[in-house]
Amino acid sequence: MNIVSDPKAIPQSTLLSPEANQAAALATSTGVLTVDLDAIVANWRKLEKTAVPAECAGVVKANAYGCGTEPVARALAAAGCKTFFVATLDEAAAVRAAVPSATIYTLDGFFQNSGEAYARIDCRPVIGDLNELAEWDVFCRRTGWSGGAAIHIDTGMNRLGLTTTEAQGIIPRINAGDHGITLVMSHLVSAEQLNSPINARQLTTFREIASVFSGVPASLSNSSGIFLGAQFQFDMVRPGAALYGVNPTPEADNPMQPVVELKARIVQFRNIERGETVGYGGTWTARRPTRLAIVSAGYADGYFRAASASDGTRGAEVIVAGKRCPVAGRISMDLMAVDVTDLPPNAARRGHMVTLLGEGITVDELAHHFGTIGYEVLTSLGSRYARVYKSGGATAAADPPAASP
């Protein structure tokens, strides 16, 4: 495997050799987050193939689920992805900088006086409220902007979107032509549950309303929805978490490739006697003479406190020198203790990296220990990690996070 820097993250004049880039990242960082862009592309292609003939967009909100908006968007665009969904205008601007030709939709709605910002970066709002629609209309009439917008219809989420009655009310506008609506969409509530009755109800509702938006492309499916069958796919699908390795079919094996590897450094070893406790609250007690590795990652880095171990509860595991080792005691802000008693002497040393995510520890496994879902695991990964990108035989280390003022 070669290692290179994200070519737009590091000035060309400062690029080191691949080996030097990796060495620099490992030498100065307490943790390294490696993102496999080739795996993201492979996942997108699998989803695209599953959804043919529907267009396969890419959801890159929340910094591409913690993986880096710009490198991910560029990789997906190079693979053929033309349409991207984000949550905010700032995220849209990052995609526009990375992929000048992209079609970009912003999911969190249109606000009064925000039209100029949308027009400036040629971004399409996803409109889910009649007030938003009126404000958007005013802006378009005043400026002549014709960049388009999506209409979001609520079919059961009860979060964002026009009601079906409100959507029916704007059908005359659609029939009149020159309406500026480029997409009609909704969002599934329980797509990951194959037998959830709400899937069929939402499908029926959306199919009925989309059919009267004559000539407007329709989109219903998120990552999991793609696997509910062709009837859910319409003209466009919008995968997000599956692109980044989260299992979109939790009732079956994960069809996606893993994307993220997370490692953190051992900062110290400690030997404790039987009966001694470890960590805040003294909730974990050594049942034998124990050797601990103190690892430089904690809940400030997105490794949740819920993964802690106590005398009555086994916590998460990490990979040390190729072997799974259990967390000992509570996860603290910057550190965790790991029981490495069963490792051979000198198998691990101070400064060595241990694997928190990867080498068989999946995003979904970690989410189980965290008491959450893979989406939250990925989007919580801390800014203190050095980011390294693998792609097409080259790897890129992103610029380190800016120091706090």
C-alpha positions in Angstrom: 0.0 0.0 0.0 1.3 3.4 -0.9 0.7 6.5 1.2 0.1 10.0 -0.1 -1.4 13.2 1.1 -4.8 14.5 0.1 -3.4 16.5 -2.9 -5.6 19.5 -2.1 -5.0 19.4 1.6 -1.2 19.9 1.5 0.7 22.3 -0.8 2.6 20.4 -3.5 5.8 22.1 -2.4 5.6 20.5 1.0 4.6 17.0 -0.1 6.9 14.3 1.4 7.5 10.9 0.0 4.6 8.5 0.8 6.7 6.8 3.5 7.7 10.1 5.0 4.1 11.3 5.1 3.1 8.2 7.0 6.0 8.4 9.3 5.3 12.1 10.1 1.7 11.3 10.9 2.5 8.4 13.1 5.4 10.2 14.9 3.5 13.3 15.9 -0.1 12.1 16.6 -1.6 10.3 19.5 -4.1 8.7 17.1 -4.5 8.1 13.3 -7.8 7.8 11.5 -7.3 6.2 8.1 -10.1 6.5 5.5 -10.1 4.1 2.5 -11.5 6.2 -0.3 -11.4 3.2 -2.6 -13.7 1.3 -0.3 -16.1 4.3 -0.3 -16.1 4.2 -4.1 -16.6 0.4 -4.1 -19.5 0.8 -1.8 -21.1 3.5 -4.0 -20.7 1.3 -7.0 -22.3 -1.6 -5.3 -25.3 0.6 -4.3 -25.5 2.1 -7.8 -25.6 -1.4 -9.3 -28.3 -2.5 -6.8 -30.4 0.6 -7.7 -30.1 0.5 -11.5 -31.7 2.3 -13.4 -32.2 4.8 -10.6 -29.5 7.4 -10.2 -27.3 6.9 -7.1 -26.5 10.1 -5.3 -24.1 10.5 -2.4 -24.9 11.9 1.1 -21.8 13.7 2.4 -23.3 15.7 5.3 -21.6 15.9 8.7 -18.2 16.1 7.1 -19.0 13.0 5.0 -20.0 11.1 8.2 -16.6 12.1 9.8 -14.6 10.9 6.8 -13.9 14.3 5.2 -16.2 16.1 2.9 -13.8 17.2 0.2 -11.8 14.0 -0.3 -14.9 11.9 -0.2 -16.8 14.1 -2.6 -13.9 14.2 -5.1 -13.5 10.4 -5.0 -17.3 9.8 -5.5 -17.4 12.3 -8.4 -14.4 10.7 -10.1 -16.4 7.4 -9.8 -19.4 8.9 -11.6 -21.5 10.3 -8.7 -23.2 13.5 -9.9 -25.6 14.5 -7.1 -24.7 15.2 -3.5 -26.9 15.8 -0.4 -25.7 17.8 2.6 -27.4 19.3 5.6 -26.1 22.9 5.6 -25.0 25.6 3.3 -21.5 25.5 4.7 -21.3 21.8 3.8 -22.7 22.6 0.3 -19.9 25.1 -0.2 -17.3 22.5 0.7 -18.8 20.1 -1.9 -18.9 22.9 -4.5 -15.2 23.6 -3.9 -14.3 20.0 -4.3 -16.7 19.2 -7.3 -17.5 22.3 -9.3 -19.9 20.4 -11.6 -21.9 18.7 -8.8 -25.7 19.0 -8.3 -26.0 19.8 -4.6 -29.1 19.6 -2.4 -29.2 21.0 1.1 -31.5 19.1 3.4 -32.1 21.4 6.3 -34.4 23.8 4.5 -34.6 27.3 3.1 -34.6 30.4 5.3 -35.7 33.9 4.5 -32.8 36.0 3.2 -30.7 32.9 2.5 -31.4 32.9 -1.3 -28.2 34.8 -2.2 -26.1 32.2 -0.4 -27.8 29.4 -2.3 -27.4 31.1 -5.6 -23.8 32.0 -5.0 -22.8 28.4 -4.9 -25.5 27.1 -7.1 -27.1 24.9 -4.4 -30.7 23.6 -4.4 -32.7 23.8 -1.2 -34.8 20.9 0.0 -38.1 22.7 0.9 -40.3 21.1 3.4 -42.7 23.8 4.6 -45.1 26.2 2.8 -43.4 29.2 4.4 -40.1 28.1 2.9 -41.7 27.6 -0.4 -43.2 31.1 -0.4 -39.9 32.7 0.6 -38.1 30.7 -2.1 -40.7 31.9 -4.6 -40.1 35.5 -3.6 -36.4 35.2 -4.0 -36.7 33.5 -7.4 -39.1 36.2 -8.7 -37.0 39.0 -7.4 -33.7 37.8 -8.8 -34.7 35.5 -11.7 -32.7 32.7 -10.1 -33.6 29.3 -11.7 -31.3 26.9 -9.9 -34.1 24.6 -8.8 -35.2 23.1 -5.5 -36.5 19.8 -4.1 -39.9 19.4 -2.4 -39.8 17.2 0.7 -43.1 15.4 1.5 -43.6 13.8 5.0 -44.9 10.3 4.6 -44.6 9.2 8.2 -41.3 10.5 9.8 -43.1 13.6 11.3 -39.9 15.6 11.1 -39.5 17.7 8.0 -41.7 17.9 4.9 -45.0 19.1 3.5 -48.1 17.1 4.5 -49.6 15.1 1.7 -52.5 17.6 1.8 -50.1 20.5 1.4 -48.3 18.7 -1.4 -51.6 18.1 -3.2 -52.2 21.9 -3.0 -49.2 22.7 -5.1 -50.1 20.3 -7.9 -51.6 23.2 -10.0 -48.3 24.9 -9.9 -46.6 21.7 -11.2 -49.1 21.4 -14.0 -48.6 25.0 -15.0 -44.9 24.3 -15.9 -41.9 26.4 -15.2 -42.2 25.5 -11.6 -38.5 25.1 -10.7 -39.0 21.8 -8.8 -36.3 19.4 -9.7 -36.9 16.6 -7.2 -39.7 15.3 -5.0 -38.6 13.3 -2.1 -39.5 11.7 1.2 -37.6 9.8 3.9 -38.2 6.3 5.2 -38.7 5.7 8.9 -37.7 2.1 9.4 -36.0 1.0 6.2 -33.5 -1.2 8.0 -36.4 -3.4 9.3 -37.4 -5.5 6.3 -40.8 -6.4 7.7 -41.8 -3.1 9.2 -45.4 -2.3 8.1 -44.6 1.4 7.9 -42.4 0.7 4.9 -45.3 -0.4 2.8 -47.5 2.5 4.0 -44.9 5.1 3.2 -44.3 3.5 -0.2 -48.0 3.7 -1.1 -48.3 7.3 0.1 -45.2 8.5 -1.7 -46.0 6.6 -4.9 -49.4 8.3 -5.0 -48.1 11.8 -4.4 -45.1 11.4 -6.6 -47.2 10.3 -9.5 -49.0 13.7 -9.7 -45.7 15.6 -9.7 -45.6 15.0 -13.4 -42.2 15.0 -15.0 -40.4 15.6 -11.6 -37.9 12.9 -10.6 -38.7 11.2 -7.3 -36.5 9.9 -4.5 -37.5 7.8 -1.4 -34.7 5.4 -0.4 -31.8 6.0 1.9 -29.1 3.3 2.3 -31.3 0.7 3.8 -34.2 1.5 1.5 -32.2 0.5 -1.5 -32.3 -3.1 -0.3 -36.1 -3.1 0.2 -36.5 -3.7 -3.6 -36.9 -1.9 -6.9 -40.3 -0.5 -6.0 -38.6 1.7 -3.3 -35.9 3.1 -5.6 -37.8 5.4 -8.0 -35.6 7.8 -10.0 -32.9 8.4 -7.4 -31.5 6.8 -4.2 -29.7 8.7 -1.5 -27.2 6.4 0.3 -25.3 7.8 3.3 -24.1 5.6 6.1 -23.6 2.5 3.8 -21.0 4.4 1.8 -18.9 4.6 4.9 -19.2 0.9 5.9 -22.2 0.9 8.2 -24.4 -2.2 7.6 -27.6 -1.1 5.7 -29.1 -4.6 6.3 -28.6 -5.3 10.0 -30.8 -8.4 9.7 -28.2 -9.9 7.4 -24.5 -9.8 6.7 -23.0 -6.4 5.9 -22.7 -6.1 2.1 -20.5 -3.0 2.4 -16.7 -2.8 2.6 -15.2 -1.4 5.8 -13.9 2.2 5.3 -12.4 3.5 8.5 -9.5 2.3 10.6 -8.7 4.0 13.9 -5.6 3.6 15.9 -4.3 5.3 19.1 -1.0 5.2 20.8 0.1 3.4 24.0 1.5 6.1 26.3 2.4 4.0 29.3 2.3 0.5 30.8 1.3 -0.2 34.4 1.5 -3.3 36.6 -1.2 -3.6 39.3 -1.8 -6.3 41.9 -4.9 -8.4 42.4 -7.6 -6.3 44.2 -6.5 -2.9 42.9 -9.0 -0.8 41.0 -8.6 1.0 37.7 -10.0 4.4 36.5 -12.6 6.8 37.8 -14.9 5.5 40.5 -12.8 2.4 41.0 -15.5 0.4 39.2 -13.1 -2.3 37.7 -11.1 -4.5 40.0 -8.2 -6.7 39.0 -8.8 -10.3 39.6 -5.2 -11.2 39.1 -1.8 -9.5 38.8 -2.6 -7.4 35.7 -0.6 -5.5 33.1 -2.3 -2.4 31.7 -1.6 -0.4 28.5 -2.8 3.2 28.8 -4.0 4.3 25.4 -4.3 7.9 24.2 -8.0 8.0 23.3 -11.1 8.8 25.2 -14.6 10.3 24.9 -13.3 13.6 23.8 -12.0 11.7 20.7 -15.4 10.1 20.1 -14.6 6.8 22.0 -17.7 6.8 24.1 -17.7 6.4 27.9 -20.4 3.8 27.4 -17.7 1.4 26.2 -16.2 1.3 29.8 -15.8 -2.0 31.7 -16.8 -2.6 35.4 -16.7 -5.5 37.7 -20.2 -6.5 36.4 -19.9 -5.4 32.8 -17.5 -6.3 30.0 -16.6 -3.3 27.9 -15.3 -2.9 24.4 -12.1 -4.5 23.1 -9.2 -3.1 21.1 -6.5 -4.9 19.1 -3.1 -4.9 20.6 -0.3 -6.7 18.7 -2.8 -8.6 16.7 -4.9 -9.8 19.7 -8.2 -8.6 21.1 -7.7 -7.1 24.6 -10.5 -5.8 26.9 -10.9 -2.3 28.1 -10.4 -2.0 31.9 -12.3 0.5 33.9 -14.0 3.7 32.8 -13.1 5.5 29.5 -11.9 9.0 30.5 -11.7 12.1 28.4 -8.3 11.5 26.8 -7.3 8.0 27.9 -8.4 4.4 28.4 -6.8 1.4 30.1 -6.6 -1.9 28.3 -5.8 -5.3 30.0 -2.8 -6.7 28.1 -1.9 -9.3 30.7 -2.3 -12.2 28.2 0.0 -10.8 25.6 3.5 -12.3 25.3 6.2 -10.2 27.0 7.4 -7.2 24.8 4.6 -7.9 22.2 3.6 -4.3 22.7 5.7 -1.3 23.7 5.2 2.3 24.7 4.5 4.3 21.5 3.0 1.4 19.6 -0.4 1.9 18.1 -3.4 -0.2 19.0 -6.5 -0.6 16.8 -9.8 0.8 18.1 -11.7 0.3 14.8 -10.6 -2.1 12.1 -8.9 -5.5 12.0 -12.3 -7.1 12.5 -13.7 -4.5 14.9 -16.5 -3.0 12.8 -18.3 0.3 13.1 -21.4 -1.7 14.0 -19.7 -3.6 16.7 -18.3 -0.4 18.3 -21.8 1.1 18.0 -23.1 -1.8 20.0 -20.7 -1.2 22.8 -21.4 2.6 22.7 -25.2 1.9 22.9 -25.8 3.7 19.7 -25.7 3.3 15.9 -22.8 3.4 13.4 -23.9 6.8 12.2 -23.1 8.4 15.6 -19.8 6.5 15.9 -18.5 7.9 12.6 -19.7 11.4 13.1 -18.2 11.6 16.6 -14.7 10.7 15.6 -12.5 13.4 17.1 -10.6 16.2 15.4 -7.4 15.3 17.3 -6.7 12.3 15.1 -4.4 12.7 12.2 -6.4 11.9 9.0 -4.8 9.7 6.4 -6.5 8.9 3.0 -5.9 5.8 0.9 -6.9 5.9 -2.7 -5.8 4.3 -6.0 -2.4 3.2 -4.8 -1.7 6.6 -3.2 -2.3 7.9 0.3 -2.9 11.4 1.6 -2.4 12.8 5.0 -4.7 15.8 5.6 -3.6 18.9 7.2 -3.5 18.7 11.0 -6.4 20.4 12.9 -5.9 24.0 13.6 -4.8 24.8 17.2 -7.4 26.3 19.4 -7.1 30.1 20.0 
